[in-house]
Amino acid sequence: MVKSIFTVIFLNFITIITILISILSTLNLNIFSQTLQNTQPELTAKIQLSPHENEFLDDFYQVSDFAFALSNSSQLCPSANCDYELEGGTMQAERIPGERSLAGRITIDTGEIKKAMELRASWKTVTEIEENSENVKVIEGDLEIGKSQFRPDNEYKINGTLTTSGENYILEIKGIR
């Protein structure tokens, strides 16, 4: 009798452990996407890119329009009342299919001081869709801002889209720290 009760308890214990393991393993799937979707973004940007003026830089694009905003919780602009400018913004050619990067020098003007820092974003295409006769690449990656491009002070996980518009691109991203 004691042996059969022990067997039932042991089998129930193994069943519960198996169920918990299977539940926990599915919770960690897509954690990156869920984090960005369920969290208020700290950074948003919309960047228009045109073919680079240097004809020898094939498949390179330069920033032709730049809109950037940081939330009130941002360390870069705690007043949430800053002006942003991106100098020398260039999107490099795809060296590996589906992977791109953008680099430039961002100036953050708080009204009292101006801070100039290096900005670098790199991303991978997660999926591609056709929308209104335009190719839309859904992207995920990282954006870094700091005094040095090799040791950035501010790092963000980003997701968004890279859309073709004629021979131009439109990059729209949201990011969290």
N, C-alpha and C positions, 0 to 999 in steps of 0.2 A: 504494500500500500504506500509506504513512504517513498519507495523507489519510483513508483508511477507518478506520484505528486511532484517529485523532483524532476522527472522527465518532462512533465507538462510545463512546469515553471521554466525549465531550461529552454524548451522549444519556444515558449512565449517570449522569453528574453531575446533569443536569437532572431525571432520574427520582428520584434520591436527595433532592434539594432539595425537589421536589414532595411526596414522602412525608413528609419531616420537617416541612414547613409544615402539612400536613394533620393530623399527629399532635399537634404543638404547639398548634394552634388548638383541638383537642378537649380537651386537658388543662386549659385555662383555663375551660371551661364548668362552671358550678355550683361554682366554687371557694369561694364563701361557705358554701354548705351543707356541702361536704366538710370545710371547716375546723372548723365547729362539731361535726360528727358524729365527726370523728377526733381531736378534742382534748378533754382533760379540762376540763369547764367550771370556771371560776373563781367563778362566781356562779350560784346557783339561788334561785328564789323561787316561792311559791305564794300568790296573793292572791285573796281572795274579795271581790267587789264587789256592793253592794246599791244599789237606786235611791236617788238623792240625797234627803236629807230636805227640801231646799228644793224644793217642788213646782213652782217656776217654772223650775228647771233641768232641763228635759225632756231625756231621753236622757243625763244625767250620772249617774255612779255614784260612790259613796264606798266607801272601803276598810272592810270590816267584819271581816276577819281577814287576818293578814299573817304569813307564815313566810318567812324570808330566811336564806341561809347563804353564806359566802365560804370559799374554799379556803385552805389554809395558805400558798399563794403570794401571797395578796392583800396589797396595801399598806395597805388599809383596816383589816384585822384580822389582822396577822401571827401572833398567838397562836392563831387559829382558835377562840377561846373567848370570843366576844363575844355580847352581846344586842342585838337590833335592834328599833326601834320606828319606825313610820311615822305621822306626824301630818299631818292634813289631806289624806290621799291621795285624789285625785279623778281619775277617768277621764272625759275630756271626750267630748262628743257627736261623732259622725262628721261632720266638715265635708266631707270627701271620702269617698265610699263605700269601705269597706275600710281606712280609716286612722283610727287612734285614738292618744291619748296619755294618759299617767298622770303626775301630778306630786304632790309632797308634800315633807315635810321628814323626813329619816331621821336617827335618833339611833343612834349606834354606841357602846355601852358596853363598854369593855375590862375593866372591873372596877377600873381605876385612874383612867381618865378617860372622859368622855363627849364625843363629837364630834357636833355637829349640822350637817348639810349638806343642800343641795337635791338632790332626786332627780327626774329626768325621764326618762321612757321614751316613745318613739314607735315605731310599727310599722305595717306594711302587711300586709293579708291576702294570703297567697300562694295558698291554696286553701281551699275549704270542703268538709267532709264531714259526713254524717249518721251518728252513732254512738249506739246505744242511745236512739233517739228524741231525741237532743240535737244541736244544731248546733255543730260544732267548726270553728273557724277556725284554720288553720295560719298562724303569723305569723313575720315577720322584721323586725328593726329595730335600734334603738340604745337603750342605757340610759346615762345620764350622772349622775355623783354628784360634787358639789363644793361649795365655799363659795359660788360664784356659779353660777346656772343658765346664765349666758351664757359663762362660762369654766370648764367643769367640769374637775376634777383627774383624774377617772377615767372612762374611756369604755369601754363594752362593746358588742360585737356580740351581739345576742340572737336566739334563735329559740324557738318554743314554741307554745302553743295558748291560745285564748280560747274557752271553752266556755260555752254558755248552760245555766243550771240554774234552770228556772222563770223568774222575773223577774230573777234574779241572774246574774252572770258569775263564772267562775273563770279566772284568768290564771295560767298556769304557764310559766315561762321559764328558760332556761339561757343563760349568757353567757360570752364570752371577751374578753380585752383585745385 
